[in-house]
Amino acid sequence: MGYLSELVIIIPVLLFSLSVHEFCHGYVAWKLGDPTAKRAGRLTLNPIAHLDLFGVLFAIFFKFGWAKPVPINPLYFRNPLRDLAISASAGPLSNLGLSIAFAIVYKLLGVVIQPIPQFITYFFLTSSFINSALFFFNLIPVPPLDGSRILFYLLPNMTLEKSIRYEIYGMFGILLLVTINLVIPIFNLIVAKPSYFLISILY
């Protein structure tokens, strides 16, 4: 399949998956008492509300991207660190759910369509892989990724003030991961390989 043909599948699936991811962050935060995302108009599955220009450009050239983070104000939470961890978990878990859902729909199609056309197979496999990759990637415990907020809640003696200070330097964490990846294929080890393993189980 050609590069443009792949993008025709990857870009819409990625935009949809990222929109679900961000929506779930905001929705869970709202249910936990934080109206910030709702007031900002981010409790929607409309990709336009979540678009990040550089994230889209990155997706076009590298087939992986990101959306604008949903704004969350932990001061609205009863238990800030715990509720931040819960709302952070909602995004990756939504991608895991989507990965499984795409696989289930594919299995159901296989009951009524035999053989399933190659293009449809590629669509569902790619959709499940993208969401699996988003699940594992976002669980990396490095700010600003969701896994860091889960880690902060689990660490002893961590406070909201300390976690905020760490998050300020979040992009340095991403740059560090990218730098390490140039020497050791860390993204392959902790994102791609687990994603392929999950896909092998689902399909």
Summary of the structure (lengths in Angstrom):
residues: 203
radius of gyration: 17.7
end to end distance: 20.3
largest distance: 57.2
contacts: 638
relative contact order: 0.12
helix: 75%
strand: 0%
